[in-house]
Amino acid sequence: MPARKNWVELLTIKSREDNATNLTINNINLSECKSISREMRCDFICNCGVKGNKNIKQIIKTSGLYCKE
């Protein structure tokens, strides 16, 4: 069985790359989350200041932490 992904680390790296802030999952700060799956939704503030909400898998694999603008 493959090793579990460290979603907190992957999201933290992605937020640094995309200059996003205030990452939360179910209104819990990312660093305080215990169990994260790729299907959960993540709230964030993108680099232009707009609040966004995306699926974790989508953030990591395709679109990053950017809003629609």
N, C-alpha and C positions, 0 to 999 in steps of 0.2 A: 504494500500500500504506500502511495507517495506521502511525503511529509506534508503536514498542514502548513498553509501559508500564514505568515505573520501579517495580518491585515493592518494592524496598527502601524507597523514599520513601513509597509508599502504606501499607506495613505499619508503618513508623515513625509516621506520622500517626495511623493507626488505634490503635496501641498507646498513644499519648498520650491519645487520646479515651477509650479504654476502661480506662486505668490498668493495662495488662498489662505484664509484665516478662519478661526472659530469653527473647527470641524466638530460636529456632534452627531451621535447616533441615538435616536429615541430621546433626545434632549439630555443626553449624558455626554460629557466631554470625552473626546476620543481617548485620551490617556487613562481614563477611569473605566473604560469598557472592558468587561471580562471575556465575554464570548461574542465573537463577531463572525458572521457568515457573509459570503459574497452577494447574497440576495438582499441584504439589509440596505436601507436608504440612509444616506449621509447628508446632513445639512451643512452648508459652508457659505462663506462670503468670498466671492471671487476677487480677482485683483482690481476690478473696476468698482467694487463696493456693492454689487448686487447680490442678494441672498439667493442661493441655489439649493436644489435638492436632487440628488442622483443616486442610482444604484451603485454599490461599491464595485461590482464587476465592470460596469460601464466606465467608471472613473479610471480604474487601473488599465483596462484593456483598450479603450477607444478614445473617449472624449476629454478626459482629464477634469480638473476642477475649474472649469470655465462656465460662465453663464451663456445664454443664447445670443447675447449681443456681440 
